[in-house]
Amino acid sequence: MKNKAKNTGLWVLAVVLTMVFVIYQRATGPTYPKKGSVEVAGKTIDFKLLRSYEVGNNAPVEIDVENKDVTGVFTYKRYKSYDEWTSVEMKRVGDKLTAEVPMQPAAGKVTYKIDLKNGGKTVTLTEEPIILRYKGVVPKPVLYPHIFFMFISMLFGLRAGIEALFKGGDSKYYVGVTLFCLFIGGIILGPIVQKYAFDAYWTGWPFGTDLTDNKTAVTLIFWIIAYIMLMRNRNHITMVIVGTIVMIAVYIIPHSAFGSEIDHTKTENVKTEISE
């Protein structure tokens, strides 16, 4: 009974830690909306600015501003380009000030900022301009299995490390499941998702700097080493703990950091404005 209760407790710990890292990645990734608030005309205005959007339509920008005396200016240009900044008045639709981020091809980025004005005073929503990246549509039958296998690999990777750390027992089963799920989710489905989203199967080393691809490869290598060492000695727990630490370290890196992007400065020698 004690072993069963302890095993249950270790699984609960693994699940809780997995959820913590999933939430952390969701909150810190460069593609998730930028949230904040500012005070304009004595009122607090909350905002959520998009940093990722699917190709096919312009990305909408909406700020809830009930005070009709408050106006907004939307300023933008292509990211990594020689473009001049373009500024347009935001349109008022009811209690909202609205604008649109001009659509780009997959992996194309637009940087933008918003100023709210009232009575001669100007308030900029964010200290630094927002960078929005457009992405292609990933079919759900590809995306959902990718997410599932990556989630399970994280869960079993943490469970393997916890088993090795707290019980010092045989972690080969947990490492095997981790390795299998990481290979399917990260090495097989990951590049397919990347191809749909950004028209490239692999943008990590040696072809690019995408940390998502690179950290997947690094994690896989360490788990392969851990599994091989367990095949030789089932009680060899050191590499299992190292593999878990590496997995935690790479998951701390925000998802999609240094990801696919179009660098217009490498293809253009003159300043170019993008159309609305």
C-alpha positions as CSV (number, residue, x, y, z in Angstrom):
1,M,0.0,0.0,0.0
2,K,2.8,2.4,0.8
3,N,4.5,1.8,-2.5
4,K,1.1,2.4,-4.3
5,A,0.5,5.6,-2.4
6,K,4.0,6.8,-3.1
7,N,3.7,5.9,-6.8
8,T,0.4,7.9,-7.0
9,G,2.1,10.8,-5.2
10,L,4.9,10.8,-7.7
11,W,2.5,10.8,-10.6
12,V,0.6,13.7,-9.1
13,L,3.9,15.6,-8.7
14,A,4.8,14.9,-12.4
15,V,1.4,16.1,-13.6
16,V,1.5,19.3,-11.5
17,L,5.0,20.1,-12.8
18,T,4.0,19.4,-16.4
19,M,1.1,21.8,-16.1
20,V,3.3,24.4,-14.5
21,F,5.7,24.3,-17.4
22,V,2.9,24.3,-20.0
23,I,1.4,27.4,-18.4
24,Y,4.8,29.0,-18.2
25,Q,5.4,28.5,-21.9
26,R,2.0,29.8,-22.8
27,A,2.5,32.9,-20.7
28,T,6.1,33.7,-21.8
29,G,6.1,32.8,-25.5
30,P,6.7,35.6,-28.1
31,T,3.6,34.6,-30.0
32,Y,1.0,35.0,-27.3
33,P,-1.0,38.3,-26.9
34,K,0.7,41.2,-25.1
35,K,-1.6,42.2,-22.2
36,G,-1.4,45.4,-20.2
37,S,-3.2,48.5,-19.0
38,V,-2.8,52.3,-19.2
39,E,-4.6,55.2,-17.7
40,V,-6.1,57.7,-20.1
41,A,-8.4,60.6,-19.2
42,G,-8.7,59.2,-15.6
43,K,-9.8,55.8,-16.8
44,T,-7.9,52.5,-16.8
45,I,-7.8,50.9,-20.3
46,D,-7.0,47.3,-20.5
47,F,-5.6,45.9,-23.8
48,K,-4.6,42.7,-25.4
49,L,-2.4,43.0,-28.6
50,L,-2.0,40.1,-31.0
51,R,1.5,38.8,-31.7
52,S,0.5,35.9,-34.0
53,Y,-2.1,35.5,-36.6
54,E,-3.0,33.1,-39.5
55,V,-2.5,34.2,-43.1
56,G,-5.7,34.9,-45.0
57,N,-6.9,38.2,-43.4
58,N,-5.4,41.3,-41.7
59,A,-5.0,40.8,-38.0
60,P,-7.5,42.9,-36.1
61,V,-6.5,45.3,-33.3
62,E,-9.2,46.4,-30.9
63,I,-9.0,48.6,-27.8
64,D,-12.0,49.1,-25.6
65,V,-12.2,52.9,-25.0
66,E,-15.7,54.1,-24.0
67,N,-14.6,57.8,-23.8
68,K,-15.5,59.2,-27.3
69,D,-13.0,62.0,-26.8
70,V,-10.1,59.5,-26.9
71,T,-8.6,58.8,-30.3
72,G,-6.0,56.4,-31.4
73,V,-3.1,56.3,-33.9
74,F,-1.9,53.0,-35.3
75,T,1.8,53.0,-36.5
76,Y,3.4,50.1,-38.3
77,K,6.0,48.8,-40.7
78,R,7.3,45.4,-41.8
79,Y,9.8,43.9,-39.3
80,K,13.3,43.7,-40.5
81,S,12.8,46.0,-43.5
82,Y,13.8,49.4,-44.8
83,D,10.2,50.5,-44.7
84,E,9.3,53.9,-43.2
85,W,6.8,53.9,-40.3
86,T,3.2,54.4,-41.5
87,S,0.6,56.0,-39.2
88,V,-3.2,55.8,-39.6
89,E,-6.0,57.0,-37.4
90,M,-7.8,54.2,-35.6
91,K,-11.5,53.8,-36.5
92,R,-14.1,54.0,-33.8
93,V,-16.7,51.2,-33.8
94,G,-19.0,51.7,-30.8
95,D,-16.8,51.6,-27.7
96,K,-13.8,50.3,-29.5
97,L,-10.9,51.8,-31.4
98,T,-9.9,49.5,-34.2
99,A,-7.2,49.0,-36.8
100,E,-5.7,46.2,-38.9
101,V,-2.2,44.8,-39.2
102,P,-1.5,44.4,-42.9
103,M,-1.3,40.7,-43.8
104,Q,2.0,39.2,-44.7
105,P,3.1,35.8,-46.1
106,A,3.8,33.0,-43.6
107,A,6.7,33.9,-41.4
108,G,6.4,37.6,-42.3
109,K,6.3,40.0,-39.4
110,V,4.9,43.4,-38.8
111,T,6.0,45.7,-35.9
112,Y,3.4,48.1,-34.6
113,K,2.6,50.5,-31.8
114,I,-0.5,52.3,-30.6
115,D,-0.9,55.8,-29.2
116,L,-4.0,57.0,-27.4
117,K,-4.7,60.7,-27.4
118,N,-6.9,62.9,-25.3
119,G,-6.8,66.7,-24.6
120,G,-3.3,67.2,-26.0
121,K,-1.9,64.2,-24.0
122,T,-0.6,61.1,-25.7
123,V,-0.2,57.7,-24.0
124,T,1.7,54.9,-25.8
125,L,0.3,51.4,-24.9
126,T,3.7,49.6,-24.8
127,E,7.2,50.7,-24.1
128,E,8.5,48.7,-27.1
129,P,6.6,48.1,-30.4
130,I,4.7,44.8,-30.7
131,I,5.9,42.3,-33.3
132,L,3.2,40.2,-34.9
133,R,4.2,37.1,-37.0
134,Y,1.8,35.6,-39.6
135,K,1.6,31.9,-39.9
136,G,0.0,29.4,-42.2
137,V,-3.0,27.3,-41.1
138,V,-2.0,24.0,-39.5
139,P,-4.6,21.3,-39.9
140,K,-6.0,20.1,-36.6
141,P,-5.3,16.4,-37.4
142,V,-1.6,17.3,-37.5
143,L,-1.5,20.0,-34.8
144,Y,-3.4,18.1,-32.1
145,P,-1.3,14.9,-32.2
146,H,1.8,17.0,-32.2
147,I,0.7,18.8,-29.0
148,F,-0.5,15.5,-27.4
149,F,2.8,13.7,-28.0
150,M,4.9,16.7,-26.8
151,F,2.8,17.0,-23.7
152,I,3.1,13.2,-22.9
153,S,6.9,13.3,-23.5
154,M,7.2,16.1,-21.0
155,L,5.0,14.2,-18.5
156,F,6.9,11.0,-18.7
157,G,10.3,12.8,-18.9
158,L,9.5,14.4,-15.5
159,R,8.2,11.1,-14.2
160,A,11.4,9.4,-15.2
161,G,13.5,12.0,-13.3
162,I,11.3,11.9,-10.3
163,E,11.5,8.1,-10.2
164,A,15.2,8.2,-10.4
165,L,15.6,10.9,-7.9
166,F,13.1,9.7,-5.2
167,K,13.1,6.0,-5.6
168,G,16.4,5.3,-7.4
169,G,14.6,2.5,-9.3
170,D,14.3,1.3,-12.9
171,S,13.3,4.3,-15.1
172,K,13.8,2.6,-18.4
173,Y,10.0,2.3,-19.1
174,Y,9.4,6.0,-18.5
175,V,12.5,7.0,-20.5
176,G,11.4,4.8,-23.4
177,V,7.9,6.4,-23.5
178,T,9.5,9.8,-23.3
179,L,11.9,9.0,-26.2
180,F,9.1,7.6,-28.3
181,C,6.7,10.5,-27.8
182,L,9.4,13.1,-28.3
183,F,10.4,11.5,-31.5
184,I,6.9,11.3,-32.9
185,G,5.8,14.7,-31.6
186,G,9.0,16.6,-32.1
187,I,10.9,15.0,-34.9
188,I,8.1,13.5,-37.1
189,L,5.1,15.8,-36.5
190,G,7.1,18.9,-35.5
191,P,8.6,19.5,-38.9
192,I,5.2,18.9,-40.6
193,V,3.6,21.5,-38.3
194,Q,6.5,23.8,-39.2
195,K,6.0,23.3,-42.9
196,Y,2.3,24.2,-42.7
197,A,2.9,27.2,-40.5
198,F,6.1,28.7,-42.0
199,D,6.8,26.7,-45.2
200,A,10.0,25.1,-43.9
201,Y,10.4,21.6,-42.3
202,W,13.4,22.6,-40.1
203,T,14.7,26.0,-39.2
204,G,17.1,25.0,-36.4
205,W,20.8,24.2,-36.6
206,P,22.4,24.1,-39.0
207,F,19.9,25.9,-41.2
208,G,18.6,28.5,-38.8
209,T,18.3,29.7,-35.2
210,D,14.9,28.5,-34.3
211,L,15.2,27.5,-30.6
212,T,12.1,25.3,-30.7
213,D,13.8,23.0,-33.3
214,N,17.2,23.2,-31.6
215,K,15.9,22.4,-28.1
216,T,13.8,19.5,-29.4
217,A,17.0,18.0,-31.0
218,V,19.1,18.6,-27.9
219,T,16.5,17.0,-25.6
220,L,16.2,14.0,-27.8
221,I,19.9,13.4,-27.8
222,F,20.1,13.4,-24.0
223,W,17.2,11.0,-23.7
224,I,18.8,8.7,-26.3
225,I,22.0,8.7,-24.2
226,A,20.0,8.0,-21.1
227,Y,18.1,5.1,-22.7
228,I,21.3,3.5,-24.0
229,M,22.9,3.7,-20.6
230,L,19.8,2.1,-19.0
231,M,20.0,-0.7,-21.5
232,R,23.5,-1.4,-20.2
233,N,22.6,-0.9,-16.5
234,R,19.0,-0.5,-15.5
235,N,20.0,1.2,-12.3
236,H,22.1,3.9,-13.9
237,I,20.0,6.9,-12.8
238,T,22.5,9.7,-13.3
239,M,21.8,10.2,-17.0
240,V,18.1,10.0,-16.4
241,I,18.3,12.9,-13.9
242,V,20.5,14.8,-16.4
243,G,18.0,14.2,-19.2
244,T,15.2,15.5,-17.0
245,I,17.2,18.6,-16.0
246,V,18.0,19.3,-19.7
247,M,14.3,18.9,-20.6
248,I,13.3,21.4,-17.9
249,A,16.0,23.8,-19.0
250,V,14.9,23.8,-22.6
251,Y,11.2,24.1,-21.6
252,I,12.1,27.3,-19.7
253,I,13.1,28.8,-23.1
254,P,10.0,30.5,-24.5
255,H,8.2,28.6,-27.3
256,S,8.9,29.9,-30.8
257,A,11.8,32.1,-29.6
258,F,14.1,33.0,-32.6
259,G,11.6,31.3,-34.8
260,S,11.1,31.5,-38.6
261,E,10.9,35.0,-40.0
262,I,11.3,36.8,-43.3
263,D,14.3,39.2,-43.3
264,H,13.4,41.9,-45.9
265,T,16.7,43.7,-45.4
266,K,18.5,40.8,-47.1
267,T,16.3,40.9,-50.2
268,E,15.7,44.7,-50.6
269,N,18.1,47.6,-51.1
270,V,15.5,50.3,-51.1
271,K,12.8,51.5,-48.7
272,T,9.4,50.0,-49.4
273,E,6.1,50.7,-47.9
274,I,3.6,47.9,-47.3
275,S,0.0,48.3,-48.4
276,E,-2.9,48.4,-46.0
